[in-house]
């Protein structure tokens, strides 16, 4: 074999080995989660008022559920990581009010009010800076703090352990719940530990 041909064979073998090793060491997504941490947005505004917030733990993620009154649809949102979250209307900083430590801060803005648009009466019985869900024992969530409702949108500051993958689901009424719901999921890890 010529010297040039030997070098080409050696180079091909080296390249094949590096591709095989690179593939074998690639991280596996945690629970198959491929959501990412970029902002999630549906800019459609609804008038269906918020009335409840709850949270839960799942095997691969923690979930916050926002529930809306009546049989009308809901599902407008802007969910993103932020350096600071501001209250609706007054524009007061909320980050220091959350129990997120050195973790991440998630801004959840619902494009629905927390009041009846016809009467102006509140449908969500909380005040600015109320800790509406203590998630300090959860794997990822730490705290959910109410930031008020103004001009048809409602904001929450959510403290999390770190900037992890997020997804948002709009859940219509079903056998499990007669209400429209918006679920925000935050993964426990980026990849399988």
N, C-alpha and C positions, 0 to 999 in steps of 0.2 A: 504494500500500500504506500502510496505517496505520502510525504510529510503533510501536505495540505489536506489530504483526505483524512489522515489520522487526527489532525487538529479539529476538523469539522465534526468528526464522530465524537471526540472528547468534549467539545463544546455542546453538542446536542445532548449528550449524557448528563452533563452538568446542569443544563437548563431543565431537563426532564426531572432530575433529582430535586432541584430547588422548587419546581412547581408542585411536585408530590408532597414535599415537606410542608410547603406553604398551605396546601389544601388540608393536610392532616392536622395542622395546628390552628386553623381558623376557628374562632370562637363560635359556639352554637348559640343562637338567640335563646334567651330565657323563656321557657314555655312556648317557644315558637313565635314570641312577640316580635313584630317588625314595625311597630307604630312610629318610632322616632319621637323627638321632643320639640319639633317645630310647632308654631301656632296652628290651632285648629279653629276654623271659622265657618259659620253659616250666618250671613248678614241679613237674613229675613227677620223682620220684627213681627212680634205677635202681641195681642192684647190679653192673652190668657194669663191671669195673675198667679204668681208663685204663692204656695201656702205651706210647704214643708221641705225640710232638708234632712237627709239622713245619710249614714255612711255604713259601709260593711267591708269585711275582709274576705278575700278569695284566695285560692291557692297561689295564683301568679300575680295578683294585683290587689290594690285597695280601691274601693269605689265610693264616690259621692253621688247621691241621687237627689235631684231637684224635682219636686212634684208640683204640678200646676192644676188649678181648679177647673171645674166644668169639663164638658166634653169637647171643647174646642182645641184645636192643635196648638202645640208649642214646640219650640226647638231652635230658636235663634240663639247664637252664642258666639263668644270670642274667648278662647281659652289659650293662655300662653304663659311661659315663664317670664318673670319680670324682676327688675332690681327693686322696684317699689310698686305698691298697689295703692290707689287713691280712692277715697270715699266718693260716692255719687253726690253731685250738687255742691258740697262744700270743698272738696278736693283736699281732704286731710290725709296724710300718710298713714298707712295701716301696717306696714311691714313689721315694725317693732312690737305691734300688738299680738302678732302670731307667735306661737311656740315652735318656730322652725329652726332655732339655733343657727348653726352654720350650714343648714341645708338649703333647699330651694324654696322659692316663693312663686306660687302659681296664682295668676289673676284669672278669675272666672267671672266674665261679664255675660249675664243672661239678657237677651234682647226681649225680655218680658218684664212687666212691672211687678212690684210686690204690693200692689194696691189695686182696688177696683177702679177702672178707668172712668166709669160712669159716676160713682159717688165720691171717689177720692179716698175712701176708707181703706185702711191697711188690711191686707190679707195674710201678712206674715208678721207674727207678734214679736219682733225683735227690734232693738235699737242699734245705732251705730256702735261698732266695736264689740258687740256681743259675741262671745265664743259660742257658736251654735252647735258645734260638735267637737267633743274632746276625743281626739284620735291618738293620744299620746302613747297608747299601748300597741298601736298598729305597726306593721312592718315598714310602711312607707309614709302614710298620712301622719301628720302631727296635730293639726288644728284647722278649724274652719271658722273664719271671722266674717261677720256681716258688715258690708260697707255701704248699705243704703240702696234706695231706689229713687230714680229721678228721670223724668222725661222718657219713661217707658223702658228703662234698662236698670238692672240690678247687679251689684257687684259683691263678690266675696274674695277675700284673701285666704289662700290655702297654704299652710305651711307643710312642707314635705321634707323627707330625710335628705334628698338630693335631687338634682335635675335628672329625672328618669323619663322613660317613654310614657307618653300620654295618648289617650284616644277619647273620643266623645261619641256617644250613641244616643239617638233619639228613639225613645221607646213608646209606642202608642198604647192605648188601653188594651188590656188583654184579660185573661182569666185570673191572673195574679194581681192586677191592679186596674181599677176603673179610670185612672188618671193618666194624662200624658206625663212622661218623665224624661229627664235629660240626665244621662249617666256620664260622669267623668271618671275614667280609670287611670290610675298611676301604677305602673309596673313596679315590682319589688326590686328588680335588677335589670341591667342592660343585657347581660348574657349569662348563661348557666355558670354558676360559681364553681 
